[in-house]
Amino acid sequence: MARKCKFQKCDKKPSFNKNIEIVIGKHISFAHLASMKLNQKAYRVLTNRVMSSIAELSGKSYAHAGRFK
């Protein structure tokens, strides 16, 4: 069965006049990567940092946290 859309084609769409910012968790600094050449190792360090922070917020562990340094 097809679901009906809440908005019809003739309905006025909502407009957002302000920029919004959503902050979840602490700021993550990547200043130490600014001097590194962007290669696979740098991207792995960045990914591990982001994923570890997400895991911390969710209360779960990041399985690959110690594998790549």
TIROBA-952316 format. One record per residue (C-alpha): residue in three letters; y, z, x. Coordinates in nm, 3 decimals. Last residue first. Layout:
N
<numi resn="ALA" v="Y" w="Z" u="X"/>
...
% end
This chain:
69
<numi resn="LYS" v="0.370" w="1.489" u="4.855"/>
<numi resn="PHE" v="0.114" w="1.348" u="4.614"/>
<numi resn="ARG" v="-0.188" w="1.539" u="4.491"/>
<numi resn="GLY" v="-0.020" w="1.872" u="4.416"/>
<numi resn="ALA" v="0.136" w="1.797" u="4.078"/>
<numi resn="HIS" v="-0.128" w="1.548" u="3.958"/>
<numi resn="ALA" v="-0.269" w="1.757" u="3.672"/>
<numi resn="TYR" v="0.066" w="1.862" u="3.528"/>
<numi resn="SER" v="0.007" w="2.193" u="3.352"/>
<numi resn="LYS" v="0.106" w="2.272" u="2.995"/>
<numi resn="GLY" v="0.375" w="2.497" u="2.853"/>
<numi resn="SER" v="0.569" w="2.205" u="2.706"/>
<numi resn="LEU" v="0.884" w="2.277" u="2.907"/>
<numi resn="GLU" v="0.688" w="2.329" u="3.229"/>
<numi resn="ALA" v="0.491" w="2.009" u="3.172"/>
<numi resn="ILE" v="0.815" w="1.816" u="3.122"/>
<numi resn="SER" v="0.952" w="1.959" u="3.447"/>
<numi resn="SER" v="0.631" w="1.872" u="3.632"/>
<numi resn="MET" v="0.648" w="1.517" u="3.493"/>
<numi resn="VAL" v="1.006" w="1.471" u="3.611"/>
<numi resn="ARG" v="0.939" w="1.604" u="3.961"/>
<numi resn="ASN" v="0.612" w="1.414" u="3.994"/>
<numi resn="THR" v="0.782" w="1.090" u="3.889"/>
<numi resn="LEU" v="1.063" w="1.134" u="4.143"/>
<numi resn="VAL" v="0.821" w="1.208" u="4.426"/>
<numi resn="ARG" v="0.606" w="0.908" u="4.325"/>
<numi resn="TYR" v="0.915" w="0.684" u="4.311"/>
<numi resn="ALA" v="1.011" w="0.792" u="4.662"/>
<numi resn="LYS" v="0.656" w="0.730" u="4.790"/>
<numi resn="GLN" v="0.641" w="0.384" u="4.632"/>
<numi resn="ASN" v="0.965" w="0.276" u="4.794"/>
<numi resn="LEU" v="1.331" w="0.352" u="4.748"/>
<numi resn="LYS" v="1.444" w="0.430" u="5.102"/>
<numi resn="MET" v="1.536" w="0.794" u="5.112"/>
<numi resn="SER" v="1.895" w="0.915" u="5.155"/>
<numi resn="ALA" v="1.962" w="0.948" u="4.783"/>
<numi resn="LEU" v="1.621" w="1.111" u="4.728"/>
<numi resn="HIS" v="1.747" w="1.459" u="4.822"/>
<numi resn="ALA" v="2.017" w="1.427" u="4.556"/>
<numi resn="PHE" v="1.753" w="1.399" u="4.283"/>
<numi resn="SER" v="1.872" w="1.697" u="4.082"/>
<numi resn="ILE" v="1.701" w="1.794" u="3.759"/>
<numi resn="HIS" v="1.926" w="1.964" u="3.502"/>
<numi resn="LYS" v="1.749" w="2.240" u="3.310"/>
<numi resn="GLY" v="1.566" w="2.203" u="2.982"/>
<numi resn="ILE" v="1.641" w="1.982" u="2.686"/>
<numi resn="VAL" v="1.993" w="1.850" u="2.666"/>
<numi resn="ILE" v="2.090" w="1.601" u="2.398"/>
<numi resn="GLU" v="2.423" w="1.428" u="2.436"/>
<numi resn="ILE" v="2.610" w="1.262" u="2.155"/>
<numi resn="ASN" v="2.863" w="0.985" u="2.158"/>
<numi resn="LYS" v="3.095" w="0.989" u="1.861"/>
<numi resn="ASN" v="3.171" w="0.738" u="1.588"/>
<numi resn="PHE" v="2.824" w="0.716" u="1.439"/>
<numi resn="SER" v="2.796" w="0.480" u="1.148"/>
<numi resn="PRO" v="2.544" w="0.509" u="0.868"/>
<numi resn="LYS" v="2.443" w="0.176" u="0.711"/>
<numi resn="LYS" v="2.596" w="0.084" u="0.378"/>
<numi resn="ASP" v="2.331" w="-0.015" u="0.127"/>
<numi resn="CYS" v="2.303" w="-0.384" u="0.032"/>
<numi resn="LYS" v="1.982" w="-0.442" u="0.226"/>
<numi resn="GLN" v="1.820" w="-0.133" u="0.073"/>
<numi resn="PHE" v="1.779" w="0.183" u="0.271"/>
<numi resn="LYS" v="1.493" w="0.430" u="0.222"/>
<numi resn="CYS" v="1.239" w="0.157" u="0.293"/>
<numi resn="LYS" v="0.943" w="0.129" u="0.059"/>
<numi resn="ARG" v="0.595" w="0.175" u="0.196"/>
<numi resn="ALA" v="0.339" w="-0.098" u="0.140"/>
<numi resn="MET" v="0.000" w="0.000" u="0.000"/>
% end
